[in-house]
Amino acid sequence: MNDMILEIRHLSKSFGTHEVLRDIDFSVAKGDVTSIIGASGSGKSTLLRCVNLLETPTSGDILYHGESVTDRKVNAAAYRSHVGMVFQSFNLFNNMSVLENCMVGQIKVLKKNKDEARENAMRYLEQVGMAPYINAKPRQISGGQKQRVAIARALAMHPEVLLFDEPTSALDPEMVGEVLSVMRDLAQGGMTMLVVTHEMAFARDVSNHVVYMNQGVICEEGAPADVFGNPQKQETKDFLSRFLSK
Amino acid sequence: MERLVQLGADMAKLWDRCGGDYLNGIKNTLILALVATIIGCLIGLVCGILQTIPHTKNDPPVKRFFLALIRAIVRVYVEVFRGTPMVLQAVFVYYGLPYFTNNAVKFDNIWLAAILVVSINTGAYMAESVRGGIISIDPGQTEGAKAIGMTHVQTMTCVILPQAIRNIMPQIGNNFIINVKDSSVMFIISFTEFFAVHRAAVGQTYLYFPSATIEMIGYLTMTLIASFILRWVEKKMDGNSDYELVQEDSLTMTAGTYRHPNTGTPFDEHSKEYRDRVQQELKHGRTRGER
């Protein structure tokens, strides 16, 4: 299968004696929107951070276009520039304006010139509706706006796949919608996305693949209609009933 | 009251006789403190950066060895120069080096020795401040930079250091002020800074207390001006707290564009411009073509 962008093979991660991930196995194909759901502490975020090599996996392998990236010789920075990431806490650079946030990676990593970087950044900032705020500093804009800028910053690097680590969990309820609608647009535009989320409606309606994680292992995965409509495992049923009854 | 008048008269007498010397001392003190603080900050910056190079168990042993060596050297440097009085460091550098090297290494220029001592002393303090400044930056900033593919060096130069340096500005100011005052111990190697002038003036006139008063006023003036300038620099570094919305279509109004009620907008009926315009219109009538 050559159209697989990411393949996670038997991935495990322990912090000391505490095993957070056990034998995780799944793949992301081009254009896939995969949602990872599960209770807090089930290892979802750690999995995503492993995929971006922000955490070093204890064992197992991550293949990017069939090539292993966990090897010590692999240039992690170069790999990360192909895999965008959006964080729960935004992580915008506080010392830069909104526009500079979206330009710095293009200039430093992709070695684009300033004009090109600005034009490209503006295109994505417009796409997320943040173009009027290019001169603002991160501390001056709201959480939802920060997250939209963070998405634009990731997009400006032209990543092949975009990882979202609970992008709406730190937001006030009224700001969740604006971020989700940006993500929905991206998914419809064909972006390959791997989303850790507690937004069940998003997982059900936007993604084409849902992974339910429980206590560090993949408990159940499949099409959203199957996982949400006809869960096989008791844990999945319990989790979903807890969430959907809210 | 009498005493104060007497003190004032003595100070005036002293100033008449040694005023030029005092001013020269102030000049030397300021130059020494400024140059040594700048060099000290650079030393501190280098030490701080070297100490915070990330290392993991997966790094090759050679790299880990060198990082450990660097950290050990910096640690010794910091502990030795932070833990001994600057006056003794001056003696060791200025008299000790020629003594141990049979005059092969000696300081022909007193400035060089003074700047060297104060710089390495400041560097030892700044190394810790810089390290603190770097580790105090939210790890999310590093992760954000890593996630878009930036290397450690790029992350440091573009994201972490600009923020860390802003945060340690008060420390830099602190060190400058300490250097203005503590460079007074450089009299031990006969460096003619502000305090050395005091000793000379007292030797000539025996007006001990009036001279000390001049010194007090002189030092306080220098440090107050320094504090003021540093605050101003910090404010400049923080940048504007306002920002302009950029809109190509002026009809698109977005939330947050409305100004604070107390300032108003030119179209606000409470604003001065609006009232003036209305008064003008009432007087002269509206001109055609204007809204």
Interface residues (C-beta under 8 A of the other chain):
Chain A: N52 L54 T56 R72 A76 A77 A78 Y79 R80 S81 H82 G84 M85 F87 S89 F90 N91 L92 F93 N94 N95 S97 V104 G105 K108 V109 A131 P132 Y133 I134 N135 A136 K137 Q140 A150 R153 A154 M157
Chain B: T56 N58 D138 G140 Q141 E143 G144 A145 K146 A147 I148 G149 M150 T151 Q154 C158 V159 P162 Q163 R166 G239 S241 Y243 E244 L245 V246 Q247 T252 T254
